[in-house]
């Protein structure tokens, strides 16, 4: 079957199936199982209303359970087992973790991930805050904002191509076509540099790509927060003779601290999962490995599910504090 | 009054300048890709794209017409013509007939050729070659020129990538595959999530708070964890690798965000409307389809844009759940990554392919930015 036809059919079946499910399950509940008539009318209505939320929730809960909750436990199980010939598996305890910890590439990935975690959320939030503040009262501020926001729509792979062109190097003596090398030579650099193969520094060139993408996100959120600051606090500060920088750092920033934390943690999660950029630009060579790419290597290139799952659990463990913090906040807010 | 710059004009100008710089910095890389996609392989390889916008001085090797085109004028044999090919132009500043001295003569001067005869090359590229004996040989004379050529752009790369290119260069199939992945994967989670969000927002039942907390928790679970377990599940129930698998996977991964966004929005709808409808005897199903769903349109639009951008731009989920060894179902992101590996130097193909793949999300982005911003604000500001 032609894929386009299949897609069309899936949309019809999927949408029709969903609507049909919700409609008919409600109908059956009200007409057949607990009809609101006869001598048990009150009891029937009560029971129908007790069951109905679960009818509404069932497809979503089933999908969430299969696609997100179950894998967490299954990955945990896989990380302590080893596959045997014939499709079975045996319990091996912490052996996969030990093997992983003994690998130099793992430590390289972990170290790089920590640098990513330090640099990218900080830089994105800082640039975002700067952009939000600078464009705040500008007439063409909205245009400037949407241009800075634009990389959000670009795929990591697209961004990788864009930045590979920026970092491109041509042999010495010829015209440089990568802007970074052109600038480097213009300001007296001796020979063009292969930026992506320079260990340690190349990590920062990869991080620049993610900062470039995430700054727009930080800016949009922080800009809304800045607009929410009560005018009186700023006016009072001006009356008291505060300078522009004092107003920004002592009046505005403290008032939006909550939002800054939210932006920071959201970008942190993106960083923990960063995969495409590294995969497309260096594939972890030249000491740029990160956890998600290391895991992909183990799972699909080395076919080692044990170690791959163990490294996935490391990512999960790093996400868990944020997960708990989010749940805690959400519950506080619901009360 | 309360801008950071206060009222000092110098500061205001510094502010404007820094915004321009910032925007320029953010725009520059993308513009580079865009400009490069309209240049030929030679142009990209020999000069930076930022020079493409201005007339550039280039060293070209051109050729006069072949001797068979000569005409006899009086007692002279003459070959006349234009060095630049049709559609091209330039201004010649210097020229030469030997590769060792490519800038021997100024435009408009006449020289004696090694094989006999006279040659004049004008600044506009027209030339006149005369000799008292017939010119011989099959090919024209080589002329090295230093010329300032105006910017030139073409759609050739797009023709290659979208229509005429070979299997690895042609993105048309991958484009449709991407579209095939994206549309069902965007629409289906919306419906499922909308019903669940309504239940979590407006229906009373035990365990509701717990479920909301669970959704918030699942919001940050890295999908990397799900790859192997789900691939196993898909293989066991017979879906294997294919469109159905990738649609289901995108649906599952998109649901927490969808439920969270829609629930937050629905909770904020006015209670009176819903209670009045209840009093009037509307069932939950009716309330949902007639009142909640139409009112929630902005939130649904926000999520739809998110999910669309995310599925269109995705690489990992497609690689794991969709693309099999035949590569028939490859998506654009995957094909571009392969091009980066095998054709890392072919910038004209790479730049054009990348631009084709980001053009659709960019169009969606600029057309529906309002909803995207609204969704971001609802999704992360607590």
Interface residues (C-beta under 8 A of the other chain):
Chain A: X3 X4 X6 X7 X10 X11 X14 X15 X18 X19 X22 X23 X26 X30 X50 X52 X53 X54 X56 X57 X59 X60 X61 X63 X64 X66 X67 X68 X69 X70 X71 X72 X74 X75 X78 X127 X130 X131 X133 X134 X135 X136 X137 X138 X141 X144 X146 X147 X148 X149 X150 X151 X152 X153 X154 X155 X156 X157 X158 X160 X161 X162 X163 X164 X165 X166 X168 X170 X174 X175 X176 X177 X178 X179 X182 X212 X215 X216 X217 X220 X221 X224 X225 X231 X234 X235 X238 X243 X244 X245 X247 X248 X258 X259 X262 X263 X266 X269 X272 X273 X275 X276 X279 X280 X281 X292 X295 X296 X299 X300 X305 X308 X309 X312 X313 X315 X316 X319 X322 X323 X326 X327 X329 X330 X331 X333 X334
Chain B: X1 X2 X3 X4 X5 X6 X11 X15 X16 X18 X19 X22 X23 X26 X27 X28 X29 X30 X32 X33 X36 X44 X45 X46 X47 X48 X49 X50 X176 X177 X179 X180 X183 X184 X187 X188 X191 X192 X193 X195 X196 X198 X199 X200 X203 X204 X205 X208 X209 X211 X212 X213 X214 X215 X216 X217 X218 X219 X220 X221 X222 X223 X224 X225 X226 X227 X228 X229 X230 X232 X233 X243 X244 X247 X248 X249 X251 X252 X253 X255 X256 X259 X283 X284 X285 X288 X309 X312 X313 X314 X315 X316 X319 X320 X329 X333 X336 X337 X340 X344 X347 X350 X351 X353 X354 X357 X358 X361 X362 X364 X365 X366 X369 X372 X373 X376 X377 X380 X381 X382
